[in-house]
Amino acid sequence: MNITNIKTALHEQEKVLRKKLNNLYGFIEDGTADDFDRQRLAETKKELLSISTALAEVENSSIPDLPKSTIMEYIERYRADLDAGTADNLKALV
């Protein structure tokens, strides 16, 4: 799973949790919330905080979003250099 897919999944989870949170707040505002609803509210808020933290970490990540084809191309190129005995570029990798 690449960085873009992870961000998309986290944003979707955040969207779902915010909707759930708004529904629970609606119960409280209507005066129909019970202890179970309050417990669900606390759990949902914890989940949302966790998702927000994960999203911030992914967005601030310095990991490049390279496609698998690019990674494989570099590996094949270094493998060819090793086989040909011209692996000077490999020193930069190490």
Distance bins in CASP14 RR format, pairs under 12 A and 6 or more apart:
PFRMAT RR
TARGET T0000
AUTHOR 0000-0000-0000
RMODE 2
METHOD distances of the structure
MODEL  1
1 7 0 0 0 0 0 1 0 0 0 0 0
1 8 0 0 0 0 1 0 0 0 0 0 0
1 9 1 0 0 1 0 0 0 0 0 0 0
1 10 0 0 0 0 0 1 0 0 0 0 0
1 58 0 0 0 0 0 1 0 0 0 0 0
1 65 0 0 0 0 0 1 0 0 0 0 0
1 68 0 0 0 0 0 1 0 0 0 0 0
2 8 0 0 0 0 1 0 0 0 0 0 0
2 9 0 0 0 0 0 1 0 0 0 0 0
2 58 0 0 0 0 0 1 0 0 0 0 0
2 61 0 0 0 0 0 1 0 0 0 0 0
2 63 0 0 0 0 1 0 0 0 0 0 0
2 64 0 0 0 0 1 0 0 0 0 0 0
2 65 1 0 1 0 0 0 0 0 0 0 0
2 66 1 0 0 1 0 0 0 0 0 0 0
2 67 1 0 0 1 0 0 0 0 0 0 0
2 68 0 0 0 0 1 0 0 0 0 0 0
2 69 0 0 0 0 0 1 0 0 0 0 0
2 70 0 0 0 0 0 1 0 0 0 0 0
2 71 0 0 0 0 0 1 0 0 0 0 0
3 9 0 0 0 0 0 1 0 0 0 0 0
3 10 0 0 0 0 0 1 0 0 0 0 0
3 55 0 0 0 0 0 1 0 0 0 0 0
3 57 0 0 0 0 0 1 0 0 0 0 0
3 58 1 0 0 1 0 0 0 0 0 0 0
3 59 0 0 0 0 1 0 0 0 0 0 0
3 60 0 0 0 0 0 1 0 0 0 0 0
3 61 1 0 0 1 0 0 0 0 0 0 0
3 62 0 0 0 0 0 1 0 0 0 0 0
3 63 1 0 0 1 0 0 0 0 0 0 0
3 64 0 0 0 0 1 0 0 0 0 0 0
3 65 1 0 1 0 0 0 0 0 0 0 0
3 66 0 0 0 0 1 0 0 0 0 0 0
3 67 0 0 0 0 0 1 0 0 0 0 0
4 10 0 0 0 0 0 1 0 0 0 0 0
4 11 0 0 0 0 0 1 0 0 0 0 0
4 58 0 0 0 0 1 0 0 0 0 0 0
4 59 0 0 0 0 0 1 0 0 0 0 0
4 61 0 0 0 0 0 1 0 0 0 0 0
4 63 0 0 0 0 0 1 0 0 0 0 0
4 64 0 0 0 0 0 1 0 0 0 0 0
4 65 1 0 1 0 0 0 0 0 0 0 0
4 66 0 0 0 0 0 1 0 0 0 0 0
4 67 0 0 0 0 0 1 0 0 0 0 0
5 11 0 0 0 0 0 1 0 0 0 0 0
5 12 0 0 0 0 0 1 0 0 0 0 0
5 58 0 0 0 0 0 1 0 0 0 0 0
5 65 0 0 0 0 1 0 0 0 0 0 0
5 67 0 0 0 0 0 1 0 0 0 0 0
6 12 0 0 0 0 0 1 0 0 0 0 0
6 13 0 0 0 0 0 1 0 0 0 0 0
6 51 0 0 0 0 0 1 0 0 0 0 0
6 54 0 0 0 0 1 0 0 0 0 0 0
6 55 0 0 0 0 1 0 0 0 0 0 0
6 57 0 0 0 0 0 1 0 0 0 0 0
6 58 1 0 1 0 0 0 0 0 0 0 0
6 59 0 0 0 0 1 0 0 0 0 0 0
6 61 0 0 0 0 1 0 0 0 0 0 0
6 63 0 0 0 0 0 1 0 0 0 0 0
6 65 0 0 0 0 1 0 0 0 0 0 0
7 13 0 0 0 0 0 1 0 0 0 0 0
7 14 0 0 0 0 0 1 0 0 0 0 0
7 51 0 0 0 0 0 1 0 0 0 0 0
7 54 0 0 0 0 1 0 0 0 0 0 0
7 55 1 0 0 1 0 0 0 0 0 0 0
7 56 0 0 0 0 0 1 0 0 0 0 0
7 57 0 0 0 0 0 1 0 0 0 0 0
7 58 1 0 1 0 0 0 0 0 0 0 0
7 59 1 0 0 1 0 0 0 0 0 0 0
7 60 0 0 0 0 0 1 0 0 0 0 0
7 61 0 0 0 0 1 0 0 0 0 0 0
7 63 0 0 0 0 0 1 0 0 0 0 0
7 65 0 0 0 0 1 0 0 0 0 0 0
8 14 0 0 0 0 0 1 0 0 0 0 0
8 15 0 0 0 0 0 1 0 0 0 0 0
8 55 0 0 0 0 0 1 0 0 0 0 0
8 58 0 0 0 0 0 1 0 0 0 0 0
8 65 0 0 0 0 0 1 0 0 0 0 0
9 15 0 0 0 0 0 1 0 0 0 0 0
9 16 0 0 0 0 0 1 0 0 0 0 0
9 51 0 0 0 0 1 0 0 0 0 0 0
9 54 0 0 0 0 1 0 0 0 0 0 0
9 55 0 0 0 0 1 0 0 0 0 0 0
9 58 0 0 0 0 1 0 0 0 0 0 0
10 16 0 0 0 0 0 1 0 0 0 0 0
10 17 0 0 0 0 0 1 0 0 0 0 0
10 47 0 0 0 0 0 1 0 0 0 0 0
10 48 0 0 0 0 0 1 0 0 0 0 0
10 50 0 0 0 0 0 1 0 0 0 0 0
10 51 1 0 1 0 0 0 0 0 0 0 0
10 52 0 0 0 0 1 0 0 0 0 0 0
10 53 0 0 0 0 0 1 0 0 0 0 0
10 54 1 0 1 0 0 0 0 0 0 0 0
10 55 1 0 1 0 0 0 0 0 0 0 0
10 56 0 0 0 0 1 0 0 0 0 0 0
10 57 0 0 0 0 1 0 0 0 0 0 0
10 58 1 0 0 1 0 0 0 0 0 0 0
10 59 0 0 0 0 1 0 0 0 0 0 0
10 61 0 0 0 0 0 1 0 0 0 0 0
11 17 0 0 0 0 0 1 0 0 0 0 0
11 18 0 0 0 0 0 1 0 0 0 0 0
11 51 0 0 0 0 1 0 0 0 0 0 0
11 52 0 0 0 0 0 1 0 0 0 0 0
11 54 0 0 0 0 0 1 0 0 0 0 0
11 55 1 0 0 1 0 0 0 0 0 0 0
11 58 0 0 0 0 0 1 0 0 0 0 0
11 59 0 0 0 0 0 1 0 0 0 0 0
12 18 0 0 0 0 0 1 0 0 0 0 0
12 19 0 0 0 0 0 1 0 0 0 0 0
12 51 0 0 0 0 1 0 0 0 0 0 0
12 55 0 0 0 0 0 1 0 0 0 0 0
13 19 0 0 0 0 0 1 0 0 0 0 0
13 20 0 0 0 0 0 1 0 0 0 0 0
13 44 0 0 0 0 0 1 0 0 0 0 0
13 47 0 0 0 0 1 0 0 0 0 0 0
13 48 0 0 0 0 1 0 0 0 0 0 0
13 50 0 0 0 0 1 0 0 0 0 0 0
13 51 1 0 1 0 0 0 0 0 0 0 0
13 52 0 0 0 0 0 1 0 0 0 0 0
13 54 0 0 0 0 1 0 0 0 0 0 0
13 55 0 0 0 0 1 0 0 0 0 0 0
14 20 0 0 0 0 0 1 0 0 0 0 0
14 21 0 0 0 0 0 1 0 0 0 0 0
14 44 0 0 0 0 0 1 0 0 0 0 0
14 47 0 0 0 0 1 0 0 0 0 0 0
14 48 1 0 0 1 0 0 0 0 0 0 0
14 49 0 0 0 0 0 1 0 0 0 0 0
14 50 0 0 0 0 0 1 0 0 0 0 0
14 51 1 0 1 0 0 0 0 0 0 0 0
14 52 1 0 0 1 0 0 0 0 0 0 0
14 53 0 0 0 0 0 1 0 0 0 0 0
14 54 0 0 0 0 1 0 0 0 0 0 0
14 55 1 0 0 1 0 0 0 0 0 0 0
14 56 0 0 0 0 0 1 0 0 0 0 0
14 58 0 0 0 0 0 1 0 0 0 0 0
15 21 0 0 0 0 0 1 0 0 0 0 0
15 22 0 0 0 0 0 1 0 0 0 0 0
15 48 0 0 0 0 0 1 0 0 0 0 0
15 51 0 0 0 0 1 0 0 0 0 0 0
15 52 0 0 0 0 0 1 0 0 0 0 0
15 55 0 0 0 0 0 1 0 0 0 0 0
16 22 0 0 0 0 0 1 0 0 0 0 0
16 23 0 0 0 0 0 1 0 0 0 0 0
16 44 0 0 0 0 1 0 0 0 0 0 0
16 47 0 0 0 0 1 0 0 0 0 0 0
16 48 0 0 0 0 1 0 0 0 0 0 0
16 51 0 0 0 0 1 0 0 0 0 0 0
17 23 0 0 0 0 0 1 0 0 0 0 0
17 24 0 0 0 0 0 1 0 0 0 0 0
17 40 0 0 0 0 0 1 0 0 0 0 0
17 41 0 0 0 0 0 1 0 0 0 0 0
17 43 0 0 0 0 0 1 0 0 0 0 0
17 44 1 0 1 0 0 0 0 0 0 0 0
17 45 0 0 0 0 1 0 0 0 0 0 0
17 46 0 0 0 0 1 0 0 0 0 0 0
17 47 1 0 1 0 0 0 0 0 0 0 0
17 48 1 0 1 0 0 0 0 0 0 0 0
17 49 0 0 0 0 1 0 0 0 0 0 0
17 50 0 0 0 0 1 0 0 0 0 0 0
17 51 1 0 0 1 0 0 0 0 0 0 0
17 52 0 0 0 0 1 0 0 0 0 0 0
17 55 0 0 0 0 0 1 0 0 0 0 0
18 24 0 0 0 0 0 1 0 0 0 0 0
18 25 0 0 0 0 0 1 0 0 0 0 0
18 44 0 0 0 0 1 0 0 0 0 0 0
18 45 0 0 0 0 0 1 0 0 0 0 0
18 47 0 0 0 0 0 1 0 0 0 0 0
18 48 1 0 0 1 0 0 0 0 0 0 0
18 49 0 0 0 0 0 1 0 0 0 0 0
18 51 0 0 0 0 1 0 0 0 0 0 0
18 52 0 0 0 0 0 1 0 0 0 0 0
19 25 0 0 0 0 0 1 0 0 0 0 0
19 26 0 0 0 0 0 1 0 0 0 0 0
19 44 0 0 0 0 1 0 0 0 0 0 0
19 48 0 0 0 0 0 1 0 0 0 0 0
20 26 0 0 0 0 0 1 0 0 0 0 0
20 27 0 0 0 0 0 1 0 0 0 0 0
20 37 0 0 0 0 0 1 0 0 0 0 0
20 40 1 0 0 1 0 0 0 0 0 0 0
20 41 0 0 0 0 1 0 0 0 0 0 0
20 43 0 0 0 0 1 0 0 0 0 0 0
20 44 1 0 1 0 0 0 0 0 0 0 0
20 45 0 0 0 0 0 1 0 0 0 0 0
20 47 0 0 0 0 1 0 0 0 0 0 0
20 48 0 0 0 0 1 0 0 0 0 0 0
20 51 0 0 0 0 0 1 0 0 0 0 0
21 27 0 0 0 0 0 1 0 0 0 0 0
21 28 0 0 0 0 0 1 0 0 0 0 0
21 37 0 0 0 0 0 1 0 0 0 0 0
21 40 0 0 0 0 1 0 0 0 0 0 0
21 41 1 0 0 1 0 0 0 0 0 0 0
21 42 0 0 0 0 0 1 0 0 0 0 0
21 43 0 0 0 0 0 1 0 0 0 0 0
21 44 1 0 1 0 0 0 0 0 0 0 0
21 45 1 0 0 1 0 0 0 0 0 0 0
21 46 0 0 0 0 0 1 0 0 0 0 0
21 47 0 0 0 0 1 0 0 0 0 0 0
21 48 1 0 0 1 0 0 0 0 0 0 0
21 49 0 0 0 0 0 1 0 0 0 0 0
21 51 0 0 0 0 0 1 0 0 0 0 0
21 52 0 0 0 0 0 1 0 0 0 0 0
22 28 0 0 0 0 0 1 0 0 0 0 0
22 29 0 0 0 0 0 1 0 0 0 0 0
22 41 0 0 0 0 0 1 0 0 0 0 0
22 44 0 0 0 0 1 0 0 0 0 0 0
22 45 0 0 0 0 0 1 0 0 0 0 0
22 48 0 0 0 0 0 1 0 0 0 0 0
23 29 0 0 0 0 0 1 0 0 0 0 0
23 30 0 0 0 0 0 1 0 0 0 0 0
23 32 0 0 0 0 0 1 0 0 0 0 0
23 33 0 0 0 0 0 1 0 0 0 0 0
23 37 0 0 0 0 1 0 0 0 0 0 0
23 40 0 0 0 0 1 0 0 0 0 0 0
23 41 0 0 0 0 1 0 0 0 0 0 0
23 44 0 0 0 0 1 0 0 0 0 0 0
24 30 0 0 0 0 0 1 0 0 0 0 0
24 31 0 0 0 0 0 1 0 0 0 0 0
24 32 0 0 0 0 0 1 0 0 0 0 0
24 33 1 0 0 1 0 0 0 0 0 0 0
24 34 0 0 0 0 0 1 0 0 0 0 0
24 36 0 0 0 0 0 1 0 0 0 0 0
24 37 1 0 1 0 0 0 0 0 0 0 0
24 38 0 0 0 0 1 0 0 0 0 0 0
24 39 0 0 0 0 0 1 0 0 0 0 0
24 40 1 0 1 0 0 0 0 0 0 0 0
24 41 1 0 1 0 0 0 0 0 0 0 0
24 42 0 0 0 0 1 0 0 0 0 0 0
24 43 0 0 0 0 1 0 0 0 0 0 0
24 44 1 0 0 1 0 0 0 0 0 0 0
24 45 0 0 0 0 1 0 0 0 0 0 0
24 47 0 0 0 0 0 1 0 0 0 0 0
24 48 0 0 0 0 0 1 0 0 0 0 0
25 31 0 0 0 0 0 1 0 0 0 0 0
25 32 0 0 0 0 0 1 0 0 0 0 0
25 33 0 0 0 0 1 0 0 0 0 0 0
25 37 0 0 0 0 1 0 0 0 0 0 0
25 38 0 0 0 0 0 1 0 0 0 0 0
25 40 0 0 0 0 0 1 0 0 0 0 0
25 41 1 0 0 1 0 0 0 0 0 0 0
25 44 0 0 0 0 1 0 0 0 0 0 0
25 45 0 0 0 0 0 1 0 0 0 0 0
26 32 0 0 0 0 1 0 0 0 0 0 0
26 33 1 0 0 1 0 0 0 0 0 0 0
26 37 0 0 0 0 1 0 0 0 0 0 0
26 41 0 0 0 0 0 1 0 0 0 0 0
27 33 1 0 1 0 0 0 0 0 0 0 0
27 34 0 0 0 0 1 0 0 0 0 0 0
27 35 0 0 0 0 0 1 0 0 0 0 0
27 36 0 0 0 0 0 1 0 0 0 0 0
27 37 1 0 1 0 0 0 0 0 0 0 0
27 38 0 0 0 0 1 0 0 0 0 0 0
27 40 0 0 0 0 1 0 0 0 0 0 0
27 41 0 0 0 0 1 0 0 0 0 0 0
27 44 0 0 0 0 0 1 0 0 0 0 0
28 34 0 0 0 0 0 1 0 0 0 0 0
28 35 0 0 0 0 0 1 0 0 0 0 0
28 37 1 0 0 1 0 0 0 0 0 0 0
28 38 1 0 0 1 0 0 0 0 0 0 0
28 40 0 0 0 0 0 1 0 0 0 0 0
28 41 1 0 0 1 0 0 0 0 0 0 0
28 42 0 0 0 0 0 1 0 0 0 0 0
29 37 0 0 0 0 0 1 0 0 0 0 0
29 41 0 0 0 0 0 1 0 0 0 0 0
30 37 0 0 0 0 0 1 0 0 0 0 0
31 37 0 0 0 0 1 0 0 0 0 0 0
31 38 0 0 0 0 0 1 0 0 0 0 0
32 38 0 0 0 0 0 1 0 0 0 0 0
33 39 0 0 0 0 0 1 0 0 0 0 0
33 40 0 0 0 0 1 0 0 0 0 0 0
33 41 1 0 0 1 0 0 0 0 0 0 0
33 42 0 0 0 0 0 1 0 0 0 0 0
34 40 0 0 0 0 1 0 0 0 0 0 0
34 41 0 0 0 0 0 1 0 0 0 0 0
35 41 0 0 0 0 0 1 0 0 0 0 0
35 42 0 0 0 0 0 1 0 0 0 0 0
36 42 0 0 0 0 0 1 0 0 0 0 0
36 43 0 0 0 0 0 1 0 0 0 0 0
37 43 0 0 0 0 0 1 0 0 0 0 0
37 44 0 0 0 0 0 1 0 0 0 0 0
38 44 0 0 0 0 0 1 0 0 0 0 0
38 45 0 0 0 0 0 1 0 0 0 0 0
39 45 0 0 0 0 0 1 0 0 0 0 0
39 46 0 0 0 0 0 1 0 0 0 0 0
40 46 0 0 0 0 0 1 0 0 0 0 0
40 47 0 0 0 0 0 1 0 0 0 0 0
41 47 0 0 0 0 0 1 0 0 0 0 0
41 48 0 0 0 0 0 1 0 0 0 0 0
42 48 0 0 0 0 0 1 0 0 0 0 0
42 49 0 0 0 0 0 1 0 0 0 0 0
43 49 0 0 0 0 0 1 0 0 0 0 0
43 50 0 0 0 0 0 1 0 0 0 0 0
44 50 0 0 0 0 0 1 0 0 0 0 0
44 51 0 0 0 0 0 1 0 0 0 0 0
45 51 0 0 0 0 0 1 0 0 0 0 0
45 52 0 0 0 0 0 1 0 0 0 0 0
46 52 0 0 0 0 0 1 0 0 0 0 0
46 53 0 0 0 0 0 1 0 0 0 0 0
47 53 0 0 0 0 0 1 0 0 0 0 0
47 54 0 0 0 0 0 1 0 0 0 0 0
48 54 0 0 0 0 0 1 0 0 0 0 0
48 55 0 0 0 0 0 1 0 0 0 0 0
49 55 0 0 0 0 0 1 0 0 0 0 0
49 56 0 0 0 0 0 1 0 0 0 0 0
50 56 0 0 0 0 0 1 0 0 0 0 0
50 57 0 0 0 0 0 1 0 0 0 0 0
51 57 0 0 0 0 0 1 0 0 0 0 0
51 58 0 0 0 0 0 1 0 0 0 0 0
52 58 0 0 0 0 0 1 0 0 0 0 0
52 59 0 0 0 0 0 1 0 0 0 0 0
53 59 0 0 0 0 0 1 0 0 0 0 0
53 60 0 0 0 0 0 1 0 0 0 0 0
54 60 0 0 0 0 0 1 0 0 0 0 0
54 61 0 0 0 0 0 1 0 0 0 0 0
55 61 0 0 0 0 0 1 0 0 0 0 0
57 63 0 0 0 0 0 1 0 0 0 0 0
58 65 0 0 0 0 0 1 0 0 0 0 0
59 65 0 0 0 0 0 1 0 0 0 0 0
64 70 0 0 0 0 1 0 0 0 0 0 0
64 71 0 0 0 0 0 1 0 0 0 0 0
64 74 0 0 0 0 0 1 0 0 0 0 0
65 71 0 0 0 0 0 1 0 0 0 0 0
66 72 0 0 0 0 0 1 0 0 0 0 0
66 73 0 0 0 0 1 0 0 0 0 0 0
66 74 0 0 0 0 1 0 0 0 0 0 0
66 75 0 0 0 0 0 1 0 0 0 0 0
67 73 0 0 0 0 1 0 0 0 0 0 0
67 74 0 0 0 0 0 1 0 0 0 0 0
68 74 0 0 0 0 0 1 0 0 0 0 0
68 75 0 0 0 0 0 1 0 0 0 0 0
69 75 0 0 0 0 0 1 0 0 0 0 0
69 76 0 0 0 0 0 1 0 0 0 0 0
70 76 0 0 0 0 0 1 0 0 0 0 0
70 77 0 0 0 0 0 1 0 0 0 0 0
71 77 0 0 0 0 0 1 0 0 0 0 0
71 78 0 0 0 0 0 1 0 0 0 0 0
72 78 0 0 0 0 0 1 0 0 0 0 0
72 79 0 0 0 0 0 1 0 0 0 0 0
73 79 0 0 0 0 0 1 0 0 0 0 0
73 80 0 0 0 0 0 1 0 0 0 0 0
74 80 0 0 0 0 0 1 0 0 0 0 0
74 81 0 0 0 0 0 1 0 0 0 0 0
74 89 0 0 0 0 1 0 0 0 0 0 0
74 90 0 0 0 0 0 1 0 0 0 0 0
74 92 0 0 0 0 0 1 0 0 0 0 0
74 93 0 0 0 0 1 0 0 0 0 0 0
75 81 0 0 0 0 0 1 0 0 0 0 0
75 82 0 0 0 0 0 1 0 0 0 0 0
75 90 0 0 0 0 0 1 0 0 0 0 0
75 93 0 0 0 0 0 1 0 0 0 0 0
76 82 0 0 0 0 0 1 0 0 0 0 0
76 83 0 0 0 0 0 1 0 0 0 0 0
77 83 0 0 0 0 0 1 0 0 0 0 0
77 84 0 0 0 0 0 1 0 0 0 0 0
77 86 0 0 0 0 0 1 0 0 0 0 0
77 87 0 0 0 0 0 1 0 0 0 0 0
77 89 1 0 0 1 0 0 0 0 0 0 0
77 90 0 0 0 0 1 0 0 0 0 0 0
77 93 0 0 0 0 0 1 0 0 0 0 0
78 84 0 0 0 0 0 1 0 0 0 0 0
78 85 0 0 0 0 0 1 0 0 0 0 0
78 86 0 0 0 0 0 1 0 0 0 0 0
78 87 1 0 0 1 0 0 0 0 0 0 0
78 88 0 0 0 0 0 1 0 0 0 0 0
78 89 1 0 0 1 0 0 0 0 0 0 0
78 90 1 0 1 0 0 0 0 0 0 0 0
78 91 0 0 0 0 0 1 0 0 0 0 0
78 92 0 0 0 0 0 1 0 0 0 0 0
78 93 1 0 0 1 0 0 0 0 0 0 0
78 94 0 0 0 0 0 1 0 0 0 0 0
79 85 0 0 0 0 0 1 0 0 0 0 0
79 86 0 0 0 0 0 1 0 0 0 0 0
79 87 0 0 0 0 1 0 0 0 0 0 0
79 89 0 0 0 0 0 1 0 0 0 0 0
79 90 0 0 0 0 1 0 0 0 0 0 0
80 86 0 0 0 0 1 0 0 0 0 0 0
80 87 0 0 0 0 1 0 0 0 0 0 0
80 89 0 0 0 0 0 1 0 0 0 0 0
80 90 0 0 0 0 0 1 0 0 0 0 0
81 87 1 0 1 0 0 0 0 0 0 0 0
81 88 1 0 0 1 0 0 0 0 0 0 0
81 89 1 0 0 1 0 0 0 0 0 0 0
81 90 1 0 0 1 0 0 0 0 0 0 0
81 91 0 0 0 0 0 1 0 0 0 0 0
81 92 0 0 0 0 0 1 0 0 0 0 0
81 93 0 0 0 0 0 1 0 0 0 0 0
82 88 0 0 0 0 0 1 0 0 0 0 0
82 89 0 0 0 0 0 1 0 0 0 0 0
82 90 1 0 0 1 0 0 0 0 0 0 0
82 91 0 0 0 0 0 1 0 0 0 0 0
82 93 0 0 0 0 0 1 0 0 0 0 0
83 90 0 0 0 0 0 1 0 0 0 0 0
84 90 0 0 0 0 0 1 0 0 0 0 0
87 93 0 0 0 0 1 0 0 0 0 0 0
87 94 0 0 0 0 1 0 0 0 0 0 0
88 94 0 0 0 0 0 1 0 0 0 0 0
END
